[in-house]
Amino acid sequence: MRETDFATRNAVTEIDVIEFYDSYASSWDSRFCNNYATNYFLERRWRSFVDAVEYSHVYKKKAIELGVGTGVYIEKACSLFESIMAVDGSQNMIAILQGRIKKSNIDNVFTLHANATNLKKIHTANADCVYFFGLIEHIIDVSSFLMEIKRVLKKDGVVIGVTPNKNSPWYKIRHFIRQTGKHCTTDKYYSLNELNELFSSIGFHKIYSCYWGAVPAGINDCLGRFFSIIEPLLEHSFMRSLLGGITFSYKK
């Protein structure tokens, strides 16, 4: 299945959002072309995360990944942390992840089927780091989500997130060209200023942030290679705040 085959789901509750991912779990990893742009995007997003881990000093610490999905980065992430509790609300996504863990003989990743806004199965002050890729924009009850992150983190624990940049023009262009966009009607993109306000409102302070991403997943090879050449220039220019992704970390 291609990204253009995904239909935006009308959503009211977190259950509606989870049902979207359950319904597409089996074809989730094939929604973009396996081409230069997709591979470049996935690697660039990963490098932004590694930079945040190193800057935040949580390497080889105990971590929780929220919204892990099928675990696109789990083989890499397991070497960064002492252990990972991999959490997702979609049982079908978790099933695929479990197969991936077994196939790769990973012994420090444990799975949990749970809604990211209600982590009652995880003890308070349980982890040094909570992280997620592309999750906060799909959360409806953001207040509960943030408070659960705060609860499960130890003192001085760190949350690291990777999310689309609200201020990037790419998302409007994508909708115009591909007729694709939000997974659910409740999706909400954030600017870095909005993220700063959200986390500071519950007592976190920022320790790292960066803008990245001029190469969208799934575009053709010629465009992908062109944008990969100019991406470093954009990242160091006044236009960096228009790039497609934001990676951030905040300390409790």
Contacts in CASP RR format, 6 or more apart in sequence:
PFRMAT RR
TARGET T0000
AUTHOR 0000-0000-0000
METHOD contacts of the structure
MODEL  1
MRETDFATRNAVTEIDVIEFYDSYASSWDSRFCNNYATNYFLERRWRSFV
DAVEYSHVYKKKAIELGVGTGVYIEKACSLFESIMAVDGSQNMIAILQGR
IKKSNIDNVFTLHANATNLKKIHTANADCVYFFGLIEHIIDVSSFLMEIK
RVLKKDGVVIGVTPNKNSPWYKIRHFIRQTGKHCTTDKYYSLNELNELFS
SIGFHKIYSCYWGAVPAGINDCLGRFFSIIEPLLEHSFMRSLLGGITFSY
KK
1 24 0 8 1.000
1 27 0 8 1.000
1 30 0 8 1.000
1 31 0 8 1.000
2 30 0 8 1.000
2 31 0 8 1.000
2 32 0 8 1.000
2 33 0 8 1.000
3 31 0 8 1.000
3 32 0 8 1.000
3 178 0 8 1.000
3 180 0 8 1.000
3 218 0 8 1.000
4 178 0 8 1.000
4 179 0 8 1.000
4 180 0 8 1.000
5 31 0 8 1.000
6 24 0 8 1.000
6 31 0 8 1.000
6 180 0 8 1.000
6 183 0 8 1.000
8 181 0 8 1.000
8 182 0 8 1.000
8 183 0 8 1.000
8 184 0 8 1.000
8 185 0 8 1.000
9 16 0 8 1.000
9 17 0 8 1.000
9 19 0 8 1.000
9 20 0 8 1.000
9 183 0 8 1.000
9 184 0 8 1.000
9 185 0 8 1.000
10 16 0 8 1.000
10 184 0 8 1.000
10 185 0 8 1.000
11 17 0 8 1.000
11 20 0 8 1.000
11 140 0 8 1.000
11 184 0 8 1.000
11 185 0 8 1.000
11 186 0 8 1.000
12 186 0 8 1.000
13 140 0 8 1.000
14 115 0 8 1.000
14 117 0 8 1.000
14 139 0 8 1.000
14 140 0 8 1.000
14 141 0 8 1.000
16 184 0 8 1.000
16 186 0 8 1.000
17 138 0 8 1.000
17 140 0 8 1.000
17 183 0 8 1.000
17 184 0 8 1.000
17 186 0 8 1.000
18 89 0 8 1.000
18 90 0 8 1.000
18 115 0 8 1.000
20 183 0 8 1.000
20 184 0 8 1.000
21 28 0 8 1.000
21 69 0 8 1.000
21 88 0 8 1.000
21 89 0 8 1.000
21 90 0 8 1.000
21 92 0 8 1.000
21 93 0 8 1.000
21 183 0 8 1.000
22 90 0 8 1.000
22 91 0 8 1.000
22 92 0 8 1.000
22 93 0 8 1.000
24 31 0 8 1.000
25 69 0 8 1.000
25 70 0 8 1.000
25 90 0 8 1.000
25 92 0 8 1.000
25 93 0 8 1.000
25 95 0 8 1.000
25 96 0 8 1.000
26 92 0 8 1.000
26 96 0 8 1.000
28 69 0 8 1.000
28 70 0 8 1.000
28 93 0 8 1.000
28 96 0 8 1.000
29 70 0 8 1.000
29 72 0 8 1.000
29 96 0 8 1.000
32 38 0 8 1.000
32 217 0 8 1.000
32 218 0 8 1.000
33 218 0 8 1.000
35 218 0 8 1.000
35 220 0 8 1.000
35 221 0 8 1.000
36 221 0 8 1.000
36 224 0 8 1.000
36 225 0 8 1.000
36 228 0 8 1.000
37 215 0 8 1.000
37 216 0 8 1.000
37 217 0 8 1.000
37 218 0 8 1.000
37 219 0 8 1.000
37 220 0 8 1.000
37 221 0 8 1.000
37 223 0 8 1.000
37 224 0 8 1.000
37 227 0 8 1.000
38 217 0 8 1.000
38 218 0 8 1.000
40 215 0 8 1.000
40 224 0 8 1.000
40 228 0 8 1.000
41 213 0 8 1.000
41 215 0 8 1.000
41 216 0 8 1.000
41 217 0 8 1.000
41 218 0 8 1.000
42 72 0 8 1.000
42 217 0 8 1.000
44 212 0 8 1.000
44 213 0 8 1.000
44 215 0 8 1.000
44 231 0 8 1.000
45 133 0 8 1.000
45 162 0 8 1.000
45 212 0 8 1.000
45 213 0 8 1.000
45 245 0 8 1.000
45 247 0 8 1.000
46 73 0 8 1.000
46 76 0 8 1.000
48 162 0 8 1.000
48 210 0 8 1.000
48 212 0 8 1.000
48 245 0 8 1.000
48 247 0 8 1.000
49 73 0 8 1.000
49 131 0 8 1.000
49 133 0 8 1.000
49 160 0 8 1.000
49 161 0 8 1.000
49 162 0 8 1.000
49 247 0 8 1.000
50 80 0 8 1.000
51 208 0 8 1.000
51 210 0 8 1.000
51 247 0 8 1.000
52 160 0 8 1.000
52 161 0 8 1.000
52 208 0 8 1.000
52 210 0 8 1.000
52 247 0 8 1.000
52 248 0 8 1.000
52 249 0 8 1.000
53 59 0 8 1.000
53 80 0 8 1.000
53 129 0 8 1.000
53 131 0 8 1.000
53 160 0 8 1.000
55 207 0 8 1.000
55 208 0 8 1.000
55 249 0 8 1.000
56 129 0 8 1.000
56 158 0 8 1.000
56 160 0 8 1.000
56 207 0 8 1.000
56 208 0 8 1.000
56 249 0 8 1.000
56 251 0 8 1.000
57 158 0 8 1.000
58 81 0 8 1.000
58 128 0 8 1.000
58 129 0 8 1.000
58 157 0 8 1.000
58 158 0 8 1.000
58 160 0 8 1.000
59 80 0 8 1.000
59 81 0 8 1.000
60 80 0 8 1.000
60 81 0 8 1.000
60 82 0 8 1.000
61 81 0 8 1.000
61 82 0 8 1.000
61 127 0 8 1.000
61 128 0 8 1.000
61 129 0 8 1.000
62 81 0 8 1.000
62 82 0 8 1.000
62 83 0 8 1.000
62 126 0 8 1.000
62 127 0 8 1.000
62 128 0 8 1.000
62 129 0 8 1.000
63 77 0 8 1.000
63 80 0 8 1.000
63 81 0 8 1.000
63 82 0 8 1.000
63 83 0 8 1.000
63 84 0 8 1.000
63 85 0 8 1.000
63 127 0 8 1.000
63 128 0 8 1.000
63 129 0 8 1.000
63 130 0 8 1.000
63 131 0 8 1.000
64 84 0 8 1.000
64 85 0 8 1.000
64 87 0 8 1.000
64 122 0 8 1.000
64 126 0 8 1.000
64 127 0 8 1.000
64 129 0 8 1.000
64 130 0 8 1.000
64 131 0 8 1.000
64 152 0 8 1.000
65 74 0 8 1.000
65 77 0 8 1.000
65 84 0 8 1.000
65 85 0 8 1.000
65 86 0 8 1.000
65 87 0 8 1.000
65 130 0 8 1.000
65 131 0 8 1.000
65 132 0 8 1.000
66 87 0 8 1.000
66 88 0 8 1.000
66 116 0 8 1.000
66 130 0 8 1.000
66 131 0 8 1.000
66 132 0 8 1.000
66 135 0 8 1.000
66 149 0 8 1.000
67 87 0 8 1.000
67 88 0 8 1.000
67 89 0 8 1.000
67 116 0 8 1.000
67 132 0 8 1.000
67 133 0 8 1.000
67 135 0 8 1.000
68 74 0 8 1.000
68 86 0 8 1.000
68 87 0 8 1.000
68 88 0 8 1.000
68 93 0 8 1.000
68 94 0 8 1.000
68 97 0 8 1.000
68 111 0 8 1.000
69 88 0 8 1.000
69 90 0 8 1.000
69 93 0 8 1.000
69 94 0 8 1.000
69 96 0 8 1.000
69 97 0 8 1.000
70 93 0 8 1.000
70 96 0 8 1.000
70 97 0 8 1.000
70 100 0 8 1.000
71 86 0 8 1.000
71 96 0 8 1.000
71 97 0 8 1.000
71 100 0 8 1.000
72 133 0 8 1.000
73 133 0 8 1.000
74 84 0 8 1.000
74 86 0 8 1.000
74 97 0 8 1.000
74 100 0 8 1.000
74 101 0 8 1.000
74 104 0 8 1.000
74 106 0 8 1.000
74 109 0 8 1.000
75 100 0 8 1.000
75 104 0 8 1.000
75 106 0 8 1.000
77 84 0 8 1.000
77 109 0 8 1.000
78 84 0 8 1.000
78 106 0 8 1.000
78 108 0 8 1.000
78 109 0 8 1.000
81 108 0 8 1.000
81 129 0 8 1.000
82 108 0 8 1.000
83 108 0 8 1.000
83 109 0 8 1.000
83 110 0 8 1.000
84 108 0 8 1.000
84 109 0 8 1.000
84 110 0 8 1.000
85 110 0 8 1.000
85 111 0 8 1.000
85 112 0 8 1.000
85 122 0 8 1.000
85 126 0 8 1.000
85 127 0 8 1.000
86 94 0 8 1.000
86 97 0 8 1.000
86 109 0 8 1.000
86 110 0 8 1.000
86 111 0 8 1.000
86 112 0 8 1.000
87 111 0 8 1.000
87 112 0 8 1.000
87 113 0 8 1.000
87 114 0 8 1.000
87 116 0 8 1.000
87 119 0 8 1.000
87 122 0 8 1.000
88 94 0 8 1.000
88 97 0 8 1.000
88 111 0 8 1.000
88 112 0 8 1.000
88 113 0 8 1.000
88 114 0 8 1.000
89 113 0 8 1.000
89 114 0 8 1.000
89 115 0 8 1.000
89 116 0 8 1.000
91 113 0 8 1.000
94 111 0 8 1.000
94 113 0 8 1.000
97 111 0 8 1.000
98 111 0 8 1.000
101 109 0 8 1.000
101 111 0 8 1.000
112 121 0 8 1.000
112 122 0 8 1.000
114 120 0 8 1.000
114 121 0 8 1.000
114 122 0 8 1.000
116 132 0 8 1.000
116 135 0 8 1.000
116 139 0 8 1.000
116 145 0 8 1.000
116 148 0 8 1.000
117 139 0 8 1.000
117 140 0 8 1.000
117 141 0 8 1.000
117 144 0 8 1.000
117 145 0 8 1.000
117 148 0 8 1.000
118 144 0 8 1.000
118 148 0 8 1.000
119 148 0 8 1.000
119 151 0 8 1.000
119 152 0 8 1.000
122 152 0 8 1.000
123 152 0 8 1.000
124 151 0 8 1.000
124 152 0 8 1.000
125 151 0 8 1.000
125 152 0 8 1.000
125 153 0 8 1.000
125 154 0 8 1.000
125 155 0 8 1.000
126 152 0 8 1.000
126 153 0 8 1.000
126 154 0 8 1.000
127 152 0 8 1.000
127 153 0 8 1.000
127 154 0 8 1.000
127 157 0 8 1.000
128 153 0 8 1.000
128 154 0 8 1.000
128 157 0 8 1.000
128 158 0 8 1.000
129 153 0 8 1.000
129 157 0 8 1.000
129 158 0 8 1.000
129 159 0 8 1.000
129 160 0 8 1.000
130 149 0 8 1.000
130 152 0 8 1.000
130 153 0 8 1.000
130 158 0 8 1.000
130 159 0 8 1.000
130 160 0 8 1.000
131 159 0 8 1.000
131 160 0 8 1.000
131 161 0 8 1.000
132 160 0 8 1.000
132 161 0 8 1.000
132 162 0 8 1.000
133 161 0 8 1.000
133 162 0 8 1.000
134 161 0 8 1.000
134 162 0 8 1.000
134 163 0 8 1.000
134 164 0 8 1.000
135 161 0 8 1.000
135 163 0 8 1.000
136 142 0 8 1.000
136 145 0 8 1.000
136 161 0 8 1.000
136 163 0 8 1.000
136 190 0 8 1.000
136 195 0 8 1.000
137 163 0 8 1.000
137 164 0 8 1.000
137 187 0 8 1.000
137 188 0 8 1.000
137 189 0 8 1.000
137 190 0 8 1.000
138 183 0 8 1.000
138 184 0 8 1.000
138 186 0 8 1.000
138 187 0 8 1.000
139 145 0 8 1.000
140 186 0 8 1.000
142 198 0 8 1.000
146 198 0 8 1.000
146 199 0 8 1.000
146 202 0 8 1.000
147 202 0 8 1.000
149 159 0 8 1.000
150 202 0 8 1.000
150 203 0 8 1.000
150 204 0 8 1.000
150 252 0 8 1.000
153 159 0 8 1.000
153 252 0 8 1.000
154 252 0 8 1.000
155 252 0 8 1.000
156 251 0 8 1.000
156 252 0 8 1.000
157 251 0 8 1.000
157 252 0 8 1.000
158 207 0 8 1.000
158 249 0 8 1.000
158 250 0 8 1.000
158 251 0 8 1.000
158 252 0 8 1.000
159 199 0 8 1.000
159 204 0 8 1.000
159 249 0 8 1.000
159 250 0 8 1.000
159 252 0 8 1.000
160 247 0 8 1.000
160 248 0 8 1.000
160 249 0 8 1.000
161 247 0 8 1.000
161 248 0 8 1.000
161 249 0 8 1.000
162 245 0 8 1.000
162 246 0 8 1.000
162 247 0 8 1.000
163 189 0 8 1.000
163 190 0 8 1.000
163 195 0 8 1.000
163 245 0 8 1.000
163 246 0 8 1.000
163 248 0 8 1.000
164 171 0 8 1.000
164 189 0 8 1.000
164 244 0 8 1.000
164 245 0 8 1.000
164 246 0 8 1.000
165 189 0 8 1.000
165 191 0 8 1.000
165 192 0 8 1.000
165 211 0 8 1.000
165 241 0 8 1.000
165 242 0 8 1.000
165 243 0 8 1.000
165 244 0 8 1.000
165 245 0 8 1.000
165 246 0 8 1.000
166 189 0 8 1.000
166 190 0 8 1.000
166 191 0 8 1.000
166 194 0 8 1.000
167 191 0 8 1.000
167 241 0 8 1.000
167 242 0 8 1.000
168 242 0 8 1.000
168 243 0 8 1.000
168 244 0 8 1.000
168 245 0 8 1.000
169 242 0 8 1.000
170 216 0 8 1.000
170 244 0 8 1.000
171 181 0 8 1.000
171 189 0 8 1.000
171 244 0 8 1.000
174 180 0 8 1.000
174 181 0 8 1.000
174 216 0 8 1.000
175 181 0 8 1.000
190 198 0 8 1.000
190 246 0 8 1.000
192 209 0 8 1.000
192 211 0 8 1.000
192 241 0 8 1.000
192 246 0 8 1.000
192 248 0 8 1.000
195 209 0 8 1.000
195 246 0 8 1.000
195 248 0 8 1.000
196 206 0 8 1.000
199 205 0 8 1.000
199 206 0 8 1.000
199 250 0 8 1.000
200 206 0 8 1.000
203 252 0 8 1.000
204 250 0 8 1.000
204 251 0 8 1.000
204 252 0 8 1.000
205 250 0 8 1.000
205 251 0 8 1.000
206 248 0 8 1.000
206 249 0 8 1.000
206 250 0 8 1.000
207 249 0 8 1.000
207 250 0 8 1.000
207 251 0 8 1.000
208 247 0 8 1.000
208 248 0 8 1.000
208 249 0 8 1.000
209 246 0 8 1.000
209 247 0 8 1.000
209 248 0 8 1.000
209 249 0 8 1.000
210 235 0 8 1.000
210 246 0 8 1.000
210 247 0 8 1.000
210 248 0 8 1.000
211 235 0 8 1.000
211 240 0 8 1.000
211 241 0 8 1.000
211 242 0 8 1.000
211 243 0 8 1.000
211 244 0 8 1.000
211 245 0 8 1.000
211 246 0 8 1.000
212 235 0 8 1.000
212 243 0 8 1.000
212 244 0 8 1.000
212 245 0 8 1.000
212 246 0 8 1.000
212 247 0 8 1.000
213 231 0 8 1.000
213 235 0 8 1.000
213 243 0 8 1.000
213 244 0 8 1.000
213 245 0 8 1.000
214 227 0 8 1.000
214 228 0 8 1.000
214 230 0 8 1.000
214 231 0 8 1.000
214 234 0 8 1.000
214 235 0 8 1.000
214 243 0 8 1.000
214 244 0 8 1.000
215 224 0 8 1.000
215 227 0 8 1.000
215 228 0 8 1.000
215 231 0 8 1.000
216 227 0 8 1.000
216 244 0 8 1.000
219 227 0 8 1.000
231 243 0 8 1.000
234 240 0 8 1.000
234 242 0 8 1.000
234 243 0 8 1.000
235 243 0 8 1.000
END
